[in-house]
Amino acid sequence: MGEKEFQDFSEALGKEPNTSIRINPDKPIPITSTMEKIPWSSQGYLLKERPSFTLDPLFHAGTYYVQESSSMFIEHILDSIEAPKDGVFLDLSAAPGGKSTILSSFLGETGFLIANELIKPRANILKENIIKWGLGNTLVTQNDPEHFQNLEGFFDVVLVDAPCSGEGMFRRDPQARTEWSPDNVKLCAARQERILDKAGALTQAEGYLIYSTCTFNENENEDMIRFLVDEFSYSPVRIPLQPEWNIVESATDTKEGIFYGYRFFPHKVPGEGFFVTVLKRDAQALSSSPKKFRDFRHPFLKSVAKSQIEKLIGNLSLPENTHLYQLQESYFWMNKKFKLHFEYLTHHLNIKYFGIELGKYNKEQFIPNHEWALSILPKRGYELLDLKLENALCYLRKEDFQYSGLPQGWILVTYKKHPLGWIKNLGNRMNNYYPKEWRVRMK
């Protein structure tokens, strides 16, 4: 950097980190004067101060995701490479889910996302954030990268946000400084090579591999570009930048030419440290498609019969693109366009969650699930109860609150018109169906 710039960098590490959010375009909220637009993200905003997100019902409704502004650059990459909106994407190291929600919103109703996380507690967090985002176009899996070896050439876009030494987190997480060492960098680089050795083969011909870290050193960034180019047939992709963004472009010399990387430094951008590169698979590389099975067979999942699907579409006002699966007694919604992909993937991956869990029948009565409440699927025929802040927080804490004049039966609780979950009015009392494991404990 040179002495002067390194001093600026060091001083930046001593300042308060910025707070930024990315709004869910399918659950829009008003833009206020306290929000400043992030230039490389259509839905990203810097906040003037950090609020208590835990005490904001809109956060629990999935109307926005709290995310570093640097990471939101993934959206600009997807737009720049003209990634196929009807494609099949893989986020290989997806927890806690920030980048997966970018991919999910990009794909919308036309594409399908596999969000994978190996470590179980992190996979649970990923699942929760995907449920809150609510689009239903995502399959959450819990697998080691090695488990994808039968899916070579299957994905249009593969994102690898690799575990790293965390130099980019030195400001936000002071503990990251004490944990850093040259040996840890080498350990991380070895782990990244193992992941990329599998991930590099998963991108189909003319598909894209996006590799990112939250660290600065060359061992975990440019050396990984060289590793990929040595092992697989990739060509470079250059992403357009605006000078005022202050993103630093690097050029890595390889046997296949110059490849490009993009660094975000905390003294240059309103975010934390980040590195990302994009590579395109050659046209001669392998492309694979899901194999069709005559009958879908799975030890736990059952595909619902067409006649029953039509009945449920009518009863629950589901869209015409609906296919349904049953896990024990619970029904799950899936876009039927990706039925073949989903069923093929269930033979190779450990399924954590998929689509949208709608609920189950108890005799003739349908019992709706929380996942359906937070989804963008229609929920017609249910009474709505829009709560003020105090009562909304009572609901999120699973505390009792009084409300008169409500009809008996299932009621969808909302805050500023955004669904929070279900209550059931039994006449003499109301049952709160907000998930126990999600309840807010902060006062």
Backbone torsions as a table, in degrees:
resi	resn	phi	psi	omega
1	MET	NA	-30.9	-170.0
2	GLY	91.6	157.4	-171.7
3	GLU	-62.1	-44.1	-176.5
4	LYS	-65.6	-47.8	-177.7
5	GLU	-68.7	-35.7	178.3
6	PHE	-63.9	-34.5	176.0
7	GLN	-64.0	-42.8	176.8
8	ASP	-61.9	-41.5	178.6
9	PHE	-62.0	-46.3	-178.8
10	SER	-64.0	-40.6	178.8
11	GLU	-65.5	-35.7	178.9
12	ALA	-63.6	-32.7	179.9
13	LEU	-68.0	-20.5	179.5
14	GLY	-90.3	-3.5	-178.4
15	LYS	-91.4	165.0	177.2
16	GLU	-67.2	134.3	178.1
17	PRO	-68.9	152.6	176.6
18	ASN	-75.3	155.4	174.6
19	THR	-115.4	131.2	-179.6
20	SER	-140.3	152.2	177.4
21	ILE	-130.4	156.6	173.6
22	ARG	-122.5	122.0	-174.8
23	ILE	-77.2	140.0	175.1
24	ASN	-74.2	112.0	-176.4
25	PRO	-63.9	-18.7	177.5
26	ASP	-89.7	-4.4	175.7
27	LYS	-137.0	61.8	-169.7
28	PRO	-66.1	146.7	175.1
29	ILE	-125.6	158.5	-178.1
30	PRO	-65.2	145.0	174.3
31	ILE	-88.4	131.6	-177.3
32	THR	-111.8	172.7	-179.4
33	SER	-70.0	-13.5	179.0
34	THR	-88.1	4.7	-176.7
35	MET	-114.8	128.6	-179.3
36	GLU	-113.4	129.2	-174.1
37	LYS	-63.6	136.2	171.7
38	ILE	-90.5	121.9	-166.0
39	PRO	-65.4	-27.9	-176.3
40	TRP	-97.2	12.7	179.0
41	SER	-136.8	130.4	-178.3
42	SER	-70.5	-23.3	-176.5
43	GLN	-120.7	8.0	-175.7
44	GLY	-92.6	139.1	-178.6
45	TYR	-141.9	138.8	169.4
46	LEU	-84.0	141.8	176.8
47	LEU	-104.2	144.3	-178.6
48	LYS	-68.6	-29.9	175.1
49	GLU	-148.0	159.9	-176.9
50	ARG	-87.5	115.6	177.1
51	PRO	-81.6	178.9	172.0
52	SER	-87.1	98.2	-178.6
53	PHE	-64.6	-32.6	-179.6
54	THR	-59.6	-31.3	-177.9
55	LEU	-98.9	19.6	175.4
56	ASP	-111.2	108.5	179.6
57	PRO	-56.8	-29.0	179.4
58	LEU	-64.7	-29.5	175.4
59	PHE	-65.0	-44.2	-179.2
60	HIS	-72.1	-21.6	177.8
61	ALA	-80.4	-6.3	179.4
62	GLY	76.6	26.7	179.7
63	THR	-79.8	-15.8	176.7
64	TYR	-156.2	163.4	178.0
65	TYR	-124.1	133.0	178.2
66	VAL	-81.7	114.5	-171.9
67	GLN	-147.0	146.1	174.8
68	GLU	-60.7	135.8	-178.8
69	SER	-62.2	-33.0	-179.9
70	SER	-60.5	-42.1	-178.3
71	SER	-65.6	-24.0	-179.6
72	MET	-68.2	-9.4	177.2
73	PHE	-60.5	-20.7	176.8
74	ILE	-55.7	-37.2	178.7
75	GLU	-61.8	-44.0	178.8
76	HIS	-63.3	-37.6	177.7
77	ILE	-61.6	-48.4	-178.6
78	LEU	-59.4	-40.7	178.0
79	ASP	-67.9	-37.1	-175.5
80	SER	-72.3	-36.7	-178.4
81	ILE	-87.7	-1.4	-178.1
82	GLU	53.1	51.6	177.0
83	ALA	-60.5	144.2	-176.7
84	PRO	-69.5	121.2	-178.9
85	LYS	-69.8	-16.5	176.4
86	ASP	-102.2	21.0	-175.6
87	GLY	-86.3	178.5	174.8
88	VAL	-111.9	115.4	-175.2
89	PHE	-108.8	152.7	175.1
90	LEU	-127.2	125.3	168.2
91	ASP	-105.2	103.7	-166.3
92	LEU	-76.5	-33.9	179.3
93	SER	-125.1	75.0	-157.3
94	ALA	-88.8	-26.5	-174.7
95	ALA	-63.9	144.9	4.7
96	PRO	-82.6	-8.6	173.5
97	GLY	126.1	1.4	-177.9
98	GLY	-59.5	-49.6	-178.9
99	LYS	-71.7	-31.6	176.4
100	SER	-63.0	-37.8	179.0
101	THR	-69.6	-29.6	172.3
102	ILE	-63.2	-47.8	-179.6
103	LEU	-63.3	-41.9	-179.2
104	SER	-60.8	-46.0	179.5
105	SER	-66.7	-36.5	178.4
106	PHE	-63.4	-41.8	-177.4
107	LEU	-75.9	-33.6	177.4
108	GLY	55.3	-134.7	-177.9
109	GLU	-84.2	-7.1	-171.1
110	THR	-103.3	-16.0	-175.8
111	GLY	-122.5	176.6	-173.9
112	PHE	-135.5	133.5	-176.5
113	LEU	-119.2	136.0	169.1
114	ILE	-108.3	116.8	179.6
115	ALA	-108.4	113.2	-172.0
116	ASN	-114.3	142.4	174.2
117	GLU	-147.1	129.5	-176.4
118	LEU	-75.0	-42.8	-170.7
119	ILE	-82.6	125.6	-169.9
120	LYS	-57.4	-51.2	179.9
121	PRO	-59.3	-37.6	178.4
122	ARG	-71.0	-34.9	177.0
123	ALA	-64.2	-33.7	176.9
124	ASN	-65.9	-40.6	176.9
125	ILE	-65.2	-42.4	177.2
126	LEU	-58.1	-47.3	179.1
127	LYS	-57.5	-45.9	-179.4
128	GLU	-60.9	-43.0	-178.4
129	ASN	-70.5	-33.9	175.8
130	ILE	-67.0	-39.8	177.3
131	ILE	-62.3	-45.0	-179.4
132	LYS	-64.6	-36.5	179.7
133	TRP	-63.8	-39.3	161.5
134	GLY	84.2	12.4	-174.3
135	LEU	-84.5	-25.1	177.0
136	GLY	75.8	12.8	-179.6
137	ASN	-102.9	22.0	-170.6
138	THR	-128.4	139.1	170.8
139	LEU	-109.0	117.9	178.5
140	VAL	-94.5	126.0	-179.0
141	THR	-125.8	160.5	177.7
142	GLN	-128.4	92.8	-174.0
143	ASN	-143.7	151.4	168.4
144	ASP	-74.1	148.5	177.6
145	PRO	-52.3	-30.7	179.5
146	GLU	-62.0	-27.2	-176.9
147	HIS	-70.5	-10.4	-179.5
148	PHE	-92.0	6.2	-171.0
149	GLN	-62.5	-24.1	177.9
150	ASN	-85.9	5.4	-177.7
151	LEU	-115.5	29.4	179.4
152	GLU	-62.6	135.6	178.8
153	GLY	69.8	22.2	-172.8
154	PHE	-93.4	-25.3	-167.0
155	PHE	-111.0	142.2	176.6
156	ASP	-74.3	-37.1	177.5
157	VAL	-137.8	131.7	173.5
158	VAL	-119.1	123.4	176.3
159	LEU	-107.7	124.9	176.1
160	VAL	-118.8	98.6	173.6
161	ASP	-93.8	90.4	-163.2
162	ALA	-77.0	145.5	168.8
163	PRO	-58.1	135.9	-172.4
164	CYS	-145.6	-177.6	-176.8
165	SER	-78.1	-7.9	168.8
166	GLY	73.5	28.8	178.9
167	GLU	-62.1	-30.5	179.5
168	GLY	-69.9	-11.4	-179.7
169	MET	-100.6	10.4	-176.2
170	PHE	-59.5	-31.2	179.2
171	ARG	-80.2	-48.7	-175.4
172	ARG	-71.5	-33.6	-175.8
173	ASP	-129.5	90.7	-178.8
174	PRO	-56.5	-26.4	179.2
175	GLN	-64.0	-27.0	178.8
176	ALA	-61.1	-29.2	178.8
177	ARG	-68.4	-42.6	-178.0
178	THR	-71.0	-26.2	-179.3
179	GLU	-84.4	-12.1	-175.9
180	TRP	-75.2	142.9	171.9
181	SER	-161.6	157.0	175.4
182	PRO	-57.5	-36.0	179.0
183	ASP	-65.8	-36.8	179.3
184	ASN	-68.2	-35.6	175.8
185	VAL	-60.2	-45.3	179.1
186	LYS	-63.0	-40.6	178.9
187	LEU	-62.6	-43.8	179.3
188	CYS	-64.8	-41.8	179.9
189	ALA	-62.5	-39.3	177.6
190	ALA	-65.0	-39.5	178.3
191	ARG	-66.2	-40.1	179.4
192	GLN	-64.5	-39.9	177.1
193	GLU	-61.3	-40.9	179.6
194	ARG	-63.1	-41.3	179.5
195	ILE	-66.9	-46.4	-177.1
196	LEU	-69.8	-26.1	176.4
197	ASP	-61.1	-29.8	175.6
198	LYS	-92.1	-44.2	-174.9
199	ALA	-65.7	-33.8	-176.8
200	GLY	-60.0	-25.8	-178.6
201	ALA	-89.8	-8.3	-172.8
202	LEU	-82.5	-21.0	-179.2
203	THR	-77.6	131.3	179.6
204	GLN	-76.2	170.7	178.9
205	ALA	-55.0	129.1	-178.6
206	GLU	65.9	14.8	171.6
207	GLY	-86.2	179.4	-173.6
208	TYR	-122.2	140.7	170.7
209	LEU	-112.1	122.4	176.4
210	ILE	-108.8	121.0	-179.6
211	TYR	-116.4	131.0	-179.0
212	SER	-142.2	156.1	173.0
213	THR	-142.7	166.8	171.4
214	CYS	-108.6	47.2	179.4
215	THR	-141.1	167.3	-172.5
216	PHE	-106.7	-28.0	-166.0
217	ASN	-69.6	154.6	-175.6
218	GLU	-69.0	-31.4	-178.2
219	ASN	-57.0	-39.3	-175.5
220	GLU	-96.4	-1.2	-177.1
221	ASN	-122.8	-82.1	-177.8
222	GLU	-61.4	-36.4	177.9
223	ASP	-64.2	-29.2	177.6
224	MET	-73.1	-32.5	173.2
225	ILE	-62.0	-46.6	180.0
226	ARG	-61.4	-39.8	179.0
227	PHE	-61.6	-46.5	-179.2
228	LEU	-62.1	-43.1	-178.5
229	VAL	-67.4	-34.5	177.6
230	ASP	-69.0	-34.5	-173.2
231	GLU	-93.1	-27.4	-172.4
232	PHE	-136.3	165.1	-179.9
233	SER	-92.2	97.1	178.6
234	TYR	-128.4	152.0	173.7
235	SER	-119.1	158.5	-174.9
236	PRO	-75.8	152.5	173.9
237	VAL	-128.5	129.1	178.8
238	ARG	-107.5	128.0	-176.5
239	ILE	-98.0	130.3	-179.7
240	PRO	-67.6	139.9	179.9
241	LEU	-126.0	153.4	169.1
242	GLN	-99.1	135.4	-176.7
243	PRO	-55.5	-36.7	-176.3
244	GLU	-70.6	-10.6	177.6
245	TRP	-73.1	-23.6	179.0
246	ASN	62.2	28.7	173.5
247	ILE	-83.9	134.2	-175.4
248	VAL	-94.3	118.6	177.5
249	GLU	-90.2	135.5	175.1
250	SER	-115.8	152.6	178.6
251	ALA	-118.8	121.9	-176.8
252	THR	-108.7	121.0	-179.4
253	ASP	-81.5	123.2	178.6
254	THR	-130.3	176.0	179.3
255	LYS	-67.5	-17.8	179.3
256	GLU	-102.7	11.6	178.8
257	GLY	109.9	-164.0	-176.2
258	ILE	-87.4	127.9	173.8
259	PHE	-113.5	153.5	-170.1
260	TYR	-115.4	143.0	174.5
261	GLY	-129.7	161.4	-175.1
262	TYR	-133.9	119.5	-177.9
263	ARG	-108.5	139.8	177.4
264	PHE	-114.9	115.7	179.5
265	PHE	-105.4	139.8	-175.7
266	PRO	-66.3	-16.7	176.4
267	HIS	-89.9	-4.0	-178.5
268	LYS	-113.8	-31.7	-176.2
269	VAL	-124.1	160.1	179.1
270	PRO	-83.6	57.6	-178.6
271	GLY	-164.3	-171.7	-179.5
272	GLU	-95.1	-179.8	-176.3
273	GLY	-70.2	141.2	-175.0
274	PHE	-160.7	147.3	173.8
275	PHE	-135.5	141.3	177.6
276	VAL	-149.3	146.7	175.1
277	THR	-139.8	156.5	-179.2
278	VAL	-130.4	132.9	178.6
279	LEU	-128.6	147.2	-179.9
280	LYS	-113.3	131.6	-180.0
281	ARG	-71.6	141.6	-178.8
282	ASP	-68.6	155.1	-177.0
283	ALA	-64.9	-23.6	-178.1
284	GLN	-85.3	-2.8	-177.5
285	ALA	-72.1	167.1	-178.5
286	LEU	-69.2	138.4	168.2
287	SER	-126.2	133.7	-179.3
288	SER	-126.5	155.1	-179.1
289	SER	-126.0	158.4	179.1
290	PRO	-66.8	138.6	177.7
291	LYS	-85.1	137.1	-177.9
292	LYS	-86.3	133.0	176.6
293	PHE	-103.2	141.9	178.3
294	ARG	-60.1	-46.8	177.8
295	ASP	-129.8	134.4	178.0
296	PHE	-78.3	119.8	179.0
297	ARG	-127.2	128.9	-178.8
298	HIS	-148.0	144.3	-177.0
299	PRO	-63.3	-22.1	-176.1
300	PHE	-123.6	-35.2	-175.3
301	LEU	-91.8	147.5	176.2
302	LYS	-132.4	130.7	175.2
303	SER	-76.3	130.8	-175.8
304	VAL	-79.7	140.8	-177.7
305	ALA	-65.3	151.5	-175.8
306	LYS	-58.0	-42.1	-178.8
307	SER	-63.4	-37.8	179.2
308	GLN	-72.6	-34.6	176.7
309	ILE	-62.6	-46.0	179.7
310	GLU	-60.1	-38.3	177.9
311	LYS	-64.3	-45.2	-178.9
312	LEU	-69.8	-35.2	175.4
313	ILE	-57.5	-42.8	178.4
314	GLY	-70.2	-43.8	-177.0
315	ASN	-68.0	-37.3	-173.4
316	LEU	-107.4	4.8	-179.9
317	SER	56.3	44.4	-179.8
318	LEU	-82.6	155.3	179.9
319	PRO	-68.2	162.2	-176.5
320	GLU	-68.6	-20.1	-179.0
321	ASN	-83.1	22.7	-173.3
322	THR	-82.9	131.8	159.2
323	HIS	-124.5	148.4	-175.3
324	LEU	-124.1	144.5	172.6
325	TYR	-124.7	157.5	179.9
326	GLN	-122.2	128.0	174.0
327	LEU	-117.7	110.7	-168.7
328	GLN	54.6	-117.5	-178.7
329	GLU	-98.8	-5.5	-171.9
330	SER	-93.1	140.6	179.2
331	TYR	-98.5	136.6	179.0
332	PHE	-118.9	135.1	176.9
333	TRP	-89.8	141.4	174.8
334	MET	-144.8	140.7	173.0
335	ASN	-63.2	119.8	-173.1
336	LYS	-63.9	-17.2	176.7
337	LYS	-59.9	-31.4	-176.4
338	PHE	-108.3	20.4	176.5
339	LYS	-57.2	-47.9	-178.6
340	LEU	-62.7	-44.9	178.8
341	HIS	-61.7	-47.3	-177.5
342	PHE	-60.7	-47.9	-176.7
343	GLU	-65.0	-35.2	176.8
344	TYR	-66.5	-42.6	-177.4
345	LEU	-68.4	-29.1	179.6
346	THR	-64.1	-19.6	178.0
347	HIS	-81.8	-10.1	-174.7
348	HIS	-120.0	-21.4	-170.1
349	LEU	-125.8	157.1	177.2
350	ASN	-86.5	110.5	-172.9
351	ILE	-81.9	126.5	178.1
352	LYS	-101.7	-38.8	179.6
353	TYR	-168.1	155.1	177.5
354	PHE	-156.8	153.8	175.8
355	GLY	53.6	-129.8	178.4
356	ILE	-137.2	123.7	175.6
357	GLU	-77.7	118.1	-174.6
358	LEU	-86.6	-45.4	-176.4
359	GLY	146.7	-161.0	-176.8
360	LYS	-147.3	165.5	177.0
361	TYR	-97.3	136.5	168.4
362	ASN	-115.8	100.3	-169.2
363	LYS	61.5	-115.8	-179.1
364	GLU	-101.5	-2.7	-177.3
365	GLN	-95.0	132.1	178.1
366	PHE	-88.7	128.6	179.5
367	ILE	-104.6	107.4	-174.5
368	PRO	-74.2	148.1	179.0
369	ASN	-94.3	157.1	177.3
370	HIS	-60.8	-37.0	-178.7
371	GLU	-59.5	-38.2	178.2
372	TRP	-67.1	-39.5	179.6
373	ALA	-57.7	-42.5	-176.1
374	LEU	-83.0	-8.2	-178.4
375	SER	-79.4	166.9	177.3
376	ILE	-89.7	2.8	174.9
377	LEU	-64.7	149.5	178.1
378	PRO	-64.8	149.1	177.4
379	LYS	-133.4	60.8	-175.4
380	ARG	-75.2	152.2	176.0
381	GLY	89.9	0.0	178.7
382	TYR	-106.9	140.4	174.1
383	GLU	-66.3	140.3	177.8
384	LEU	-105.7	140.6	176.5
385	LEU	-127.3	103.4	-179.2
386	ASP	-89.8	115.3	-173.1
387	LEU	-95.1	149.3	167.4
388	LYS	-75.5	168.1	-172.5
389	LEU	-54.3	-48.1	-175.5
390	GLU	-58.6	-48.3	-179.4
391	ASN	-72.3	-31.7	176.4
392	ALA	-62.6	-40.3	177.2
393	LEU	-69.2	-35.9	174.2
394	CYS	-59.4	-43.9	179.2
395	TYR	-61.6	-45.6	-178.3
396	LEU	-67.4	-24.0	176.2
397	ARG	-88.1	-2.8	-175.1
398	LYS	61.4	35.8	175.1
399	GLU	-95.8	159.1	178.1
400	ASP	-74.7	142.7	170.9
401	PHE	-144.2	151.9	-174.1
402	GLN	-97.8	138.1	175.2
403	TYR	-152.8	126.0	-176.2
404	SER	-105.4	162.9	174.7
405	GLY	79.8	15.4	-179.4
406	LEU	-91.7	144.0	174.7
407	PRO	-71.6	158.6	176.7
408	GLN	-75.0	151.4	178.3
409	GLY	113.3	-164.2	-176.4
410	TRP	-77.7	135.3	-178.7
411	ILE	-132.2	133.4	178.6
412	LEU	-89.9	116.8	-179.8
413	VAL	-84.2	131.7	178.9
414	THR	-129.3	162.9	172.7
415	TYR	-135.4	120.2	-173.9
416	LYS	52.1	40.1	175.6
417	LYS	75.6	2.4	178.5
418	HIS	-100.5	126.4	-176.6
419	PRO	-60.8	138.4	174.9
420	LEU	-110.7	-28.3	-177.5
421	GLY	156.1	-164.0	-173.2
422	TRP	-114.0	148.3	162.1
423	ILE	-128.6	160.0	174.5
424	LYS	-125.6	120.1	179.3
425	ASN	-88.3	116.0	-179.5
426	LEU	-99.1	6.6	-179.0
427	GLY	95.4	-62.4	179.1
428	ASN	-88.4	-11.7	177.2
429	ARG	-161.5	165.4	175.4
430	MET	-116.6	130.8	175.9
431	ASN	-95.6	130.4	-179.3
432	ASN	-94.5	119.6	-176.1
433	TYR	-103.5	19.9	174.0
434	TYR	-66.5	137.0	-175.2
435	PRO	-59.2	132.3	-179.2
436	LYS	-57.6	-41.5	-175.4
437	GLU	-72.4	-11.9	178.9
438	TRP	-101.8	-6.6	-169.3
439	ARG	-61.1	146.1	-178.6
440	VAL	-80.2	129.5	179.6
441	ARG	-104.4	-16.0	-178.8
442	MET	-72.7	139.4	176.7
443	LYS	-96.3	NA	NA
